[in-house]
Amino acid sequence: MTEVSSLTGRLLVAAPALADPNFDRAVVLLLDHDEEGSLGVVLNRPTPVGVGDILASWAGLTGEPEVVFQGGPVSLDSALGVAVIPGDEGPLGWRRVYGAIGLVDLEAPPELLAAALGSLRIFAGYAGWGPGQLETELAEGAWYVVESEPGDVSSPRPESLWRAVLRRQRSELAMIATYPDDPSLN
């Protein structure tokens, strides 16, 4: 079996040619990646559903836009909380994933985390890959792997995150940010 180098904490940025409509121009934060598979959340798919409509106790702690994000096509009836906690120590109810980014236990009382939160996003569902599936997609050129920044989790303009992440790259990837939405119109 091939050894898998962990991409946990990195971003998967969908290549323009990625045909799956679930991931068209998606930016996925990988929360777990190992030989057993991968799990992440799509950072740039806000829904019209307010956080207060489904998790009222967490509503006041989320940033703009204060909506639930569609984290991916898997388990849309489940919720994940992803938060940025500045500093070395996180509060009870938060588990570090990478750097300042971690998962929030949404069953914990929000008061345990409120003072420590730098930002919080709530995701319905997640993106998942079985063993070797993501590596195959990477080899096919479906995704670009880039470093994440804590601000990616809480971007106030999620609709522009795909272009913004590509634009900040110091490589030919920066040019892909200018790729038209529909190349046939050129």
C-alpha positions in Angstrom: 0.0 0.0 0.0 1.2 3.5 -0.9 2.0 5.7 2.1 -0.3 8.8 2.2 1.2 12.2 3.1 -1.3 14.0 5.2 -3.0 17.1 3.6 -4.9 17.9 6.8 -5.4 21.6 7.1 -4.7 22.3 3.5 -7.2 23.6 0.9 -8.4 21.7 -2.2 -9.2 24.2 -4.9 -11.3 22.8 -7.7 -9.7 23.0 -11.1 -12.0 24.7 -13.7 -12.4 21.5 -15.6 -13.7 19.5 -12.5 -17.0 18.2 -13.8 -18.8 17.3 -10.5 -21.4 20.1 -9.9 -21.0 19.5 -6.1 -17.5 20.9 -6.4 -17.8 23.5 -9.2 -15.3 26.2 -8.2 -15.3 24.8 -4.6 -12.7 25.5 -2.0 -12.5 22.6 0.5 -10.7 22.7 3.8 -9.4 19.2 4.6 -10.1 18.4 8.2 -8.7 14.8 8.0 -6.6 13.0 5.5 -4.9 9.7 6.0 -4.7 6.2 4.5 -8.3 5.6 5.6 -9.7 8.5 3.4 -10.3 12.2 3.6 -12.9 14.5 5.0 -13.4 18.2 4.5 -15.9 21.0 4.2 -16.6 23.3 1.3 -15.9 26.8 2.5 -17.7 28.8 -0.2 -21.3 27.4 -0.4 -23.5 29.5 1.8 -27.1 28.4 2.0 -30.1 30.7 2.6 -30.7 29.0 6.0 -29.8 31.1 9.0 -27.7 29.5 11.8 -30.4 30.6 14.2 -33.0 28.6 12.4 -31.2 25.3 13.3 -28.7 26.0 16.0 -30.1 29.0 17.8 -27.7 28.9 20.7 -24.7 29.3 18.3 -26.2 32.0 16.1 -24.7 34.9 17.9 -21.2 33.5 17.6 -21.0 33.0 13.9 -19.5 35.6 11.5 -21.0 37.2 8.4 -22.8 35.9 6.6 -24.7 34.3 9.5 -25.9 31.3 7.5 -25.3 27.6 7.4 -22.8 26.5 4.7 -23.2 23.4 2.7 -20.1 21.5 3.7 -20.5 18.9 0.9 -22.8 16.3 -0.5 -22.4 13.8 2.4 -24.7 13.7 5.5 -26.5 16.9 4.8 -28.6 16.3 7.9 -25.5 16.6 10.2 -23.8 19.8 11.3 -20.1 20.5 11.8 -18.7 23.6 13.5 -15.3 24.9 12.4 -13.7 27.6 14.4 -10.5 29.6 14.5 -9.1 30.0 18.0 -6.1 32.3 18.4 -3.4 31.3 20.8 -1.8 28.0 21.9 -4.6 26.6 24.1 -8.1 25.9 22.9 -11.1 25.8 25.2 -13.1 22.7 26.2 -15.4 21.8 23.3 -12.8 22.6 20.6 -10.3 20.1 19.0 -7.4 21.5 17.0 -7.2 20.2 13.4 -4.4 22.4 12.0 -2.8 25.6 13.3 -5.5 27.8 14.8 -8.3 25.9 13.0 -10.4 23.3 14.8 -13.7 21.5 15.2 -16.3 22.6 17.7 -18.4 20.2 19.7 -21.8 21.6 18.9 -23.3 19.7 21.8 -21.1 21.7 24.3 -22.6 24.9 25.8 -21.6 27.8 23.6 -20.5 29.8 26.7 -17.5 27.5 27.0 -16.1 28.7 23.7 -17.6 32.2 23.3 -14.7 34.1 24.8 -12.0 32.2 22.9 -13.6 32.2 19.4 -11.9 34.1 16.7 -14.5 33.0 14.1 -17.1 30.2 13.7 -18.8 28.6 10.7 -21.5 26.0 10.8 -21.6 23.4 7.9 -24.4 21.1 7.0 -22.8 18.0 5.6 -19.2 17.4 4.4 -17.1 16.2 1.5 -15.7 12.7 1.9 -13.3 10.5 -0.1 -12.6 6.8 0.5 -9.0 5.3 0.7 -7.0 6.4 -2.3 -10.0 8.2 -4.0 -8.7 11.8 -3.4 -5.2 10.8 -4.5 -6.7 9.5 -7.8 -8.5 12.8 -8.3 -5.3 14.8 -7.5 -3.4 12.7 -10.1 -6.1 13.4 -12.6 -5.7 17.2 -12.0 -9.2 17.7 -10.5 -7.8 19.7 -7.5 -5.0 22.2 -6.7 -3.6 21.7 -3.2 -2.6 25.0 -1.5 -1.9 26.2 2.0 -4.9 27.4 4.1 -5.0 30.7 6.1 -7.2 31.1 9.2 -9.2 33.8 7.4 -10.4 31.3 4.7 -12.7 29.7 7.2 -14.6 32.9 7.9 -14.3 34.8 4.7 -17.0 37.5 4.7 -17.3 37.1 0.9 -17.4 33.3 0.4 -18.6 33.7 -3.2 -15.2 35.2 -4.2 -13.1 32.7 -2.2 -12.2 30.5 -5.2 -10.6 33.4 -7.0 -9.1 35.0 -3.9 -7.3 31.7 -2.9 -5.9 31.2 -6.4 -4.9 34.9 -6.8 -2.7 34.8 -3.7 -0.6 31.9 -5.0 2.9 32.6 -6.0 2.8 30.4 -9.1 1.0 29.9 -12.3 -2.1 29.1 -10.2 -2.6 32.8 -9.8 -3.5 33.1 -13.5 -6.2 30.5 -13.1 -8.1 32.9 -10.9 -8.9 34.8 -14.2 -10.4 31.7 -15.8 -13.9 32.7 -17.1 -17.0 31.1 -15.6 -18.1 29.9 -19.1 -15.0 29.7 -21.4 -17.4 29.1 -24.4 -18.4 32.8 -24.2 -14.9 34.0 -25.0 
